[in-house]
């Protein structure tokens, strides 16, 4: 029997996340968006409350939440500002491959050290010439004796400027394509790591995105996650988790936009009555609400599958596609309902619309995710029941 009721523990975490977002994020969201501020003080407070490393087991310093609970908390933390919310929750993606492929010793050493800080980690996959096509990766890990020498660059790396721990993907043989890619866990203080350009973005402006350069970085077998050549598989498995996370973030963006539009529809008067009295606005709000309901159901389903170790690549890709398109539609309609007021800088819905756009691009463009989903439909692997 399907049950959508929350446990007492889930309610407690959800209340804590909502209160944190309301008190700590909402008052500064527009200011941080305008200035592109790194939310350092907020990250410190989130870590102290156990809201930062929610996906990491308790034995490595995290909060040990289930996937469903983590995604519920993620929606709550991203409601007032998804850029700040993602800086809090970036560990979910960036440590995914380490949790999936690392040894117990590696997890305790690297994750245990990371969780002592608020600076979290980053996921280093994308390159200037290798975005959707990871097989075109140029960053190399050449084996010399008992060491690996890492050289190359990564771009558009969320938290790349500040992260204490880097999850880096590099190739030892480009001719093997994705089968030549390996995964490495790299502490920030390892010599040879350099931060390049910090990006100035249209949206998600408090989320720090940067270039990273690796110049003769020496690593050992201890830094290798899994076996050589397993990096692409680990990256894709981590992205299953990450795409469900994006679905929860999109749900938060959409819910905030709907709430802002609903409030305005009740207050704004034209022709002697609130604009919410008009059928045209009813239809828009109803469609917005339906898209948000569906997005929330999708991340709950994928979270349920992950908690039961059920393969969910197809479902996660479909959920990310649907929810990000929904967030774009809902925020655009929210701007339309607020009209000129919603289009102006400083309006919450204007920020939400800019933020929504990126969700259709990162962690696999929606075109790539549709390929993943479509192939699954053709093979019959998408049938859960």
N, C-alpha and C positions, 0 to 999 in steps of 0.2 A: 504494500500500500504506500503510495507517495504521500509524504508529509512535509509541509512547508513550515511547520512550527519550529521556533528556535529553542535551543536548550538554554538553561539558566546561564551557563558560561558564555554562550554566544551573545545573549542579551547584554551581559555585563561588558564584554569586549566592545559590542556595538555602541552601547551608551557611552563608554569611555572614549571611543574614536569620534563620535558625534560631538561630544562636549569639547574635546581637544580641537577639532576643526573649527567649531564655533568661536572658541575663546582665543586660540592661537593663530589660526590661519585666516579666518574671515576678515579681521580688522586690517590686515596688511596685504591682502591678496591683490588689490588693484595697484597699490604702491609698488609691490615687488614685481608685478607684471610690467609696470611702466619703466622701472629702473633696471630690470634684469638682475635682481638681488639674489645672491646665494643665501638660502634660508638657514644659516648656520645655527642660530639660537633655537629655531624651531626643531631642527634635527636633534639637537642635544636633549631637548625636553621630550621629544618622541621616544628617543632611546631610553631615557630614564623611566618612562611609563610602560615600556614593553611594547610599544607600537611600531618599532622600527624593523626588527628582525623577526617578524611574525611567522615567516615560513620556515625558519631554521629551528631544528630540534633543541630542546632545552639543554641537552648535554654539550652542545657547542655554543651556548650562550644566547640562544634565541628564545622566543615565546612558545614554540612548539604547537602552533595552531594547525588544525586540519586545513585542507585546501578550501573547503566551503567557508569555514570561519574566516580564513585569511581574505577571501574575496569579498565577503560581506564587510569586513573592516576596511578593505581597500576602497570600496565604493564610498564608505563614510568619510575616509580621510581625503578623498579626491573631490568631494562635493563643493567645497568653497574655493579650491584652486588645485587643478590637476597637476600643475607644474610642481608645486610644493609637495603635493601628495606623492608624486612619482619619485621625488628625491628621497622621501621617507621610505618608499617601498621598492627602490631599485634593486635591492638585494634579492628579491624574488627571482628575477631573471638572471642577474649576474652571478649568483651562486648555484643556479640550477644544475649546470653541468658538473660542478664540484660535488654536489650532493648526490647526483646520479652515478658518477663514475669514480669518485675519489675513495681511497681506502679510509679506514677508521682513523689511522694515524694522520693522514692528510687533513681530514675534516677537523679533527681536534686541534691540530697545529695551526692551520691557516684560518679556518672559520672562527675558532676559539679566540685567536688573536684579533681578528677583525671586529668581532662583536664587543670587544672592550672599548671600541671607539664609536663615534657617531658618523664617521666618514664613509662607511659602507664599502661597496665594491662597484666594478663596472664590467660590462660585457663587451669584449673587443673582437668583433667579427667583421664589421663593414670596413671597406677600403675604398679609395677613390675610384678604382677600376673593378671593384668586386662588391656589389651590393646584393641584388637578388641572385646573381651568379657567383656563389661562393667558390666554385671551382676555379675561378679566375684569380684567386688570391695570390698576392705576391709576397706577403710577409713570410719569411722563411725561418725554419728552425733546423739548422745544419748540425748534425751530430759529429762531435770531435772527441774521440775517446769516451770518457764517461760524462761528457757535458753536451749541452745543446746551446748553440749560439743563435740568438734571436735578432733578426734584422728586418726592418720594414716600417710601415706606418698604418695607422687606422684613422678613420674619420667618423664624425657624427657620434662620438662615444658619450652617452649620457653618464654624467658624474666623472668623466675622464680626468678633469682637472684636479679633483679632490680625493678620489677613492683611495682607500688604504690597500685594497686588494684588487688585482686585475685578473680576469679570466680571459686569456689570450688564445686565439686560434691562429695557427701558422702551418705552413706546408713544408714538408721535407722533400717532396717530389711533385712538381707542378704537372708532370706528364700523367700522373695518376688522378688528376682532378680532385674531386671531393674525397677520394679514398687515400689521398696523400696528406690530409689535414689532421693535425693533432691538437690537443687541448692542454694548455699549461696554466697553472696557478702561479701568479707572480706578485709578491709583495711590492708595494710602492717604493720602498727604500732600496730596491735592487738597482745597482748602478747601470746606467745606460738608457733610462727612461726619460723622455723629454716631452713636455706639453707644448703643442703648437698653437694654432689659432683657436680662440674660444668664439663660438658662433653667435651671431646676432640674429635671432629668429623672429618670425612673424608672430608665433604664438608660443605657449609653454616657456615663457621668457625667464621665469625663475628656475627652470630646469637647466642646469649647466651642461652644455654639449661642447666637446672639444676634439681637436686632433691629438693623436699620440704618436710619438716616434720611438722606435726601438733600435738602438745603435750598439751592436755588439753586446747585447744583454746575455750574460752567462747564467745558464740554468743547469740543474742536475736532474737525475731520474726522479728525485723527490718532487719536482715541480710538474712532472707529467701526469695528467689525469687520465686514467684508463691506459690503454695500449696505444702505441703509435698507429696512426691511421683511423682512430676512433673519434676524432674530434668533430667531424661533421655530424655524425650520428648523435653525439652528446649535445651539440648545438641545437639540432632539430628537436630533440626531446625537451631541452630547456625552453625552446620557443613554444612548445605546446602549452607549457605552464604560463609562459609570458603572454601568449595570445588570450588565454582566459583572463589574465590580469588586465589586459587592455580592454577586454569586454566589460569588466567591472568598472574601469575608469570611464569608459564611454557612457555607461549607465549613469554614473555620477554626473557627468557633464550634461546629459540629457535631462536628468531629474532637476538639476539646478536651473536649467533654462526653462523647463516647464513651470517651475515654481515662480520664477521671475515673471514669466508671461501671464500666469494666472493672477498673480498679485496686481499686475498692471491692468488686466482686463476687468478687474473688480473696481479699480480706482479711476481709471481714465473715462471721462464722460464725453460723448459726442451725440448730437441731436437729442440732448436732454436725458440721456441714459448711459449707464456704463457700457463700454464696448463689448463686454462679456455677455450682454443681452442679445447680441446679434448672432444669428445662426451660423454665419460664416466663421466667426471666432469659435463657436462651439465645435464645428467640424475640425478646425485646426488643432484645438486642445485635445480632442478625442483621439485624433491620429497620433499626436505626440505621445500621449499617455500609452497607447497601444504599443508603440515602438519601444518605449522604455520598459514596459512589462515584459515584452518578448526578450529584450536584451538581458534583463535580470534573470529570467528563466534559463537563458542559455549559459550564463556563467555559473549558475547553480548546478546545472546538469554536468558541465565539464568538471567542475570542482568535485561533484559526487563521483564521477568516473575516476578522477585522479586519486581520490581517497580510497578507492577500491582497486587501484592499480590496473584499470581498464584502459587500453590504448585509445587515445582520443585525438590523434593528430587531425583527423578530418573534421571532427566536431569543433575542436578549438579554432581551426582555420575558418570554418563557417561562422562561428560565433563572433570572431574578431571582425570579419567582413560585415556581417549584418549590423553589429552594434556600432561600428565606426560610421557606416553609412547612415544609420539611424541618428547618431549624435550630430552629424553634419546637417541632416534634414531638420531635426528638432531645433537646433540652435539657429538655423536660417529662418525657420518659422517664428521663433521667439523674437528675433530682430524685426521681422515683419509685423508682429503684433505690437511691439513697442514703437514701430515706425521710426520717425526721425530721432526720437529720444534714444532708441536702441542702437542706432547707427553711429552715435557719437562716441568719441574716445572717453573713457571713464564710465561707460555703461557696462554693467556686468555681462549682459548678453553679447555685446560686441567682443569682449574678451573670450567668452565661451565659444563663439563662432570661429575665432582664430585658433583657439585651442583644439577644437574638434577636427580641423583639417589634418593635422599631423597624425591623428589616429588612423587615418586611411593610408598612411605611408609607412610608418615605422613598424618594426617586427614583422616584416614581409608586407609589401604593398598589397592592396586588396586584389589586384590582378593576380599576383602570385598565390595568394590564399585561395582564390577561386579555382586556380589550377589544382591545388592540393585537394580541395573539396570535390571538384568535378571528377578527378581521377578516382577518388574514393567511391563516388556514386557509381561510376562505370564498373568498378571491380566488385561492388557489393559489400565493401568493407565498412560502409557507413551505417549498416543496419545494427542498431543497438538491441532492439527487442525481438 
